[in-house]
Amino acid sequence: MMDGRVSGAAGARLLVVDDEPTVRELLSATLRFAGFSVESAATGAQAVESARNTPPDLVLLDVMLPDMDGFEVVRRLRGQQGAATGLRPEVPVLFLSARDSPADKINGLTLGGDDYVTKPFDLEELIARIQAILRRTGGGRPAGTIVVGDLEVDPEGHQVLRAGHPVRLSPTEFRLLHYLAVNAGRVVSKAQILEHVWRYDFNGDSSIVDTYVSYLRRKLDTAEPKLIHTVHGVGYVLRRPRP
């Protein structure tokens, strides 16, 4: 079964910040199932660090956190914009809170929050609100982007990201990666790769495939988890990490 998925706005990177493990895990799992890429954090400090390492397209932020409130997290996120952090200018924030007083809502929206949702909330409505914010702010990945784990392949823009960081590939390397990504989870033979990537016969010499797979590994699989796997006697497969 193929586990690469073509992503539109739903493929945006979300950061879920909530100190309640049950809420955080349920929300993260639901959003991943909806096609989003999700990072999570249990404290304000973790949220700021996560946003620095993997810039999100939108932050879902609990107001009541153990080390600082969500309003302070927003101030710190705004404060690190403009530095070389990779954060989008005015990254959208959707506040999640059990505090439903008008004063709290006004405070959150005044600080630059894009929406304020009180707990308990309906998950379908929350997803609809997220999608509305992303449409309004231009967040999310380009339409047609293929996502495999933390790898993003944009065939239209010929761009590749691994864990949010750009990876520079030659045209042939990109064609090879794109073919593996389209067939993610499926083992493809060297003959199939030659036919679809090079489009002409190498007189039985398939070593060119091995060479270019090694090039990709040097650029994409420099750290765990590895995405490109060899199936001896068969070929190669691009496979997302197992949870």
C-alpha positions in Angstrom: 0.0 0.0 0.0 1.3 3.4 -0.9 2.0 5.7 2.1 3.0 8.8 0.2 0.2 11.3 0.1 -0.5 14.2 -2.1 -1.0 17.3 0.0 -2.8 20.6 -0.4 -3.5 23.0 2.4 -4.2 20.1 4.6 -0.5 19.2 4.4 0.5 22.2 6.5 2.9 21.9 9.4 1.0 22.3 12.7 2.4 22.8 16.2 0.1 21.5 18.9 0.9 22.9 22.4 -1.0 21.5 25.3 0.1 20.2 28.7 -2.6 17.6 29.0 -1.2 14.4 27.4 -4.6 12.9 26.5 -5.7 16.1 24.7 -2.3 16.6 23.0 -2.1 13.0 21.7 -5.8 12.8 20.6 -5.5 16.1 18.8 -2.2 15.3 17.2 -3.5 11.9 16.0 -6.7 13.4 14.6 -4.8 16.1 12.7 -2.3 13.7 11.2 -5.2 11.5 10.0 -6.7 14.6 8.4 -3.4 15.0 6.4 -1.5 17.5 8.4 2.1 17.2 9.6 2.1 17.6 13.3 4.7 18.4 16.0 3.7 18.7 19.6 4.9 20.3 22.8 3.8 20.1 26.5 5.3 23.5 27.7 5.7 27.0 26.4 9.5 26.6 26.3 9.2 23.4 24.3 6.9 25.2 21.9 9.3 28.0 21.3 12.2 25.6 20.7 10.1 23.4 18.4 9.0 26.4 16.3 12.7 27.4 16.0 13.8 24.0 14.8 10.8 23.2 12.5 8.9 26.4 11.6 5.1 25.7 11.7 2.5 27.0 9.3 0.1 27.3 12.3 0.2 26.9 16.1 -2.6 25.5 18.1 -1.8 26.9 21.5 -3.3 26.1 24.9 -3.6 29.2 27.0 -2.9 27.5 30.4 0.6 25.9 30.4 2.8 24.9 33.3 5.7 27.3 32.7 4.1 30.3 31.0 0.7 31.1 29.6 0.0 30.9 25.9 0.0 34.7 25.6 3.6 34.8 26.6 4.4 32.0 24.1 3.0 34.2 21.4 5.1 37.1 22.5 8.3 35.0 22.4 7.3 33.5 19.0 6.8 37.0 17.6 10.1 38.1 19.2 12.1 35.5 17.4 10.7 36.4 14.0 13.0 38.5 11.9 15.9 36.4 13.2 17.3 33.5 11.1 14.7 31.1 12.5 12.7 30.3 9.4 9.5 31.3 11.0 6.9 32.8 8.7 6.1 36.4 9.4 3.2 36.5 11.9 2.8 32.8 12.0 -1.0 32.1 12.6 -2.0 31.1 16.1 -5.3 29.4 17.2 -5.8 29.5 20.9 -7.3 26.5 22.7 -8.5 27.1 26.2 -11.0 26.2 29.0 -11.0 29.9 29.8 -13.9 31.4 28.0 -14.3 34.9 29.5 -14.5 37.8 27.0 -11.4 39.3 28.6 -9.3 36.2 27.8 -10.6 36.0 24.2 -10.0 39.7 23.7 -6.5 39.4 25.1 -5.7 36.4 22.8 -7.0 38.1 19.7 -5.3 41.4 20.6 -2.0 39.7 20.8 -2.4 38.5 17.2 -4.3 35.3 17.6 -6.2 34.3 14.6 -9.0 32.4 16.4 -9.9 31.4 20.0 -11.6 28.1 20.6 -12.9 27.0 24.0 -12.7 23.5 25.4 -14.4 21.1 24.9 -14.4 21.6 21.2 -15.7 19.6 18.2 -12.8 18.2 16.2 -14.5 18.6 12.8 -15.2 22.2 13.6 -11.6 22.7 14.7 -10.2 21.3 11.5 -12.5 23.6 9.5 -11.3 26.6 11.5 -7.7 25.5 10.9 -8.3 25.2 7.1 -10.0 28.6 7.0 -7.0 30.2 8.7 -4.6 28.6 6.4 -6.6 29.7 3.3 -6.6 33.2 4.7 -3.0 33.4 5.6 -1.6 31.4 2.7 -0.2 28.6 4.9 0.3 25.0 3.9 2.3 23.3 1.2 1.9 23.8 -2.5 -0.9 21.7 -4.1 0.5 18.5 -5.4 3.2 18.1 -2.8 4.0 14.5 -1.9 4.6 13.9 1.8 6.4 10.8 3.2 7.1 11.1 6.9 9.0 14.4 7.3 9.9 14.5 3.6 8.1 16.9 1.2 8.5 16.7 -2.6 7.0 19.5 -4.6 7.0 18.4 -8.3 5.8 21.8 -9.6 8.4 23.9 -7.8 11.1 21.2 -8.0 11.7 21.7 -4.2 12.5 19.2 -1.5 12.3 19.6 2.3 13.4 17.1 4.9 12.2 18.0 8.4 11.4 21.5 7.2 14.9 22.1 5.8 15.5 22.5 2.0 17.6 19.8 0.2 19.3 20.7 -3.1 19.1 18.0 -5.7 20.3 17.8 -9.3 17.6 17.3 -12.0 18.3 13.5 -12.2 18.3 13.2 -8.4 15.0 15.0 -8.2 13.4 12.7 -10.9 14.6 9.6 -9.0 13.3 10.9 -5.7 10.0 11.9 -7.2 9.5 8.4 -8.7 10.3 6.8 -5.3 7.9 9.2 -3.6 5.1 8.6 -6.0 5.6 4.9 -5.3 6.2 5.3 -1.5 5.7 2.1 0.3 6.1 0.0 -2.9 9.3 -1.7 -3.9 10.4 -0.7 -7.4 13.0 -2.6 -9.4 16.1 -1.1 -11.0 14.6 -1.8 -14.4 11.5 0.2 -13.5 13.6 3.1 -12.2 15.7 3.1 -15.4 12.5 3.1 -17.5 10.8 5.9 -15.6 13.7 8.1 -14.6 16.2 7.7 -17.4 13.7 6.6 -20.1 16.2 4.7 -22.1 18.2 1.4 -21.9 21.6 1.2 -20.2 22.4 -2.1 -21.9 21.7 -4.0 -18.7 24.0 -1.8 -16.6 21.9 -0.9 -13.6 24.8 0.5 -11.6 23.7 4.0 -12.5 20.7 3.5 -10.2 22.8 2.4 -7.3 25.1 5.4 -7.8 22.2 7.9 -7.8 20.5 6.2 -4.8 23.7 6.6 -2.9 23.7 10.3 -3.9 20.2 10.7 -2.5 21.0 8.9 0.7 23.9 11.3 1.3 21.6 14.3 1.0 18.4 12.9 2.6 19.3 10.1 5.0 22.2 11.7 6.9 20.4 11.1 10.2 17.7 8.8 11.6 15.1 7.8 10.6 16.2 6.5 7.2 13.6 6.8 4.4 15.3 5.0 1.5 15.6 1.2 1.9 17.2 -1.5 -0.2 15.3 -4.7 -0.8 18.1 -7.1 -1.9 17.4 -8.9 -5.1 14.4 -6.7 -5.9 15.1 -2.9 -5.8 14.5 0.1 -3.6 11.6 1.6 -1.6 10.9 4.9 0.0 9.1 4.2 3.2 7.9 6.4 6.0 9.3 5.6 9.5 7.3 3.2 11.5 5.7 4.8 14.7 
